[in-house]
Amino acid sequence: TCAVRECEEETGIRVERACFAAVTNDPMPEEGKHYVTVIMAAVCPADSVPRVMEPEKCEGWEWVAWDALPGPLFHPLAKLSESGLPSP
């Protein structure tokens, strides 16, 4: 699926069993944007180490607890985090 391919392209991690988890509707009038973001969930080996595959777009990756996401968050992710969706 697109989610599996994107994860591998951006982190070097090959995930499995990707499935729909949520969708957020995110008007951002102050930025002149409106996102509808599809959130997917998947599994990967516990010892997976993400790599920076697109250094021009990403400074780095790290594993963090769902309830300890560092800020500032991309608006759709902040909205999802605040929604009460259980930890993946």
C-alpha positions, 0 to 999 in steps of 0.5 A: 500500500501507499502507507507501507511504501511511504514509511520505507521511503521516509524511514527505511523501515518496512512495516506490515499489516497497514490499516486505517486508524483515523481521519482528521479534518483540519481547516487552517485558515490562518495559513490558508490551508485545509488538510484532510489527513488519513492516519494509518497504523502498522506494525514493525519489528521492535528493534527497528531503527529509523533512518533519515532518508530525506535529509532535506525534509527531516532532521531526524527520527526517534521513538517516543511514547504516544503520551509524550510526543514532542511539540510543536506537533503538525496540527492534524497529529495534535488533533489526533493526539487530543482526540483520545485515540488509544495508543497504537 
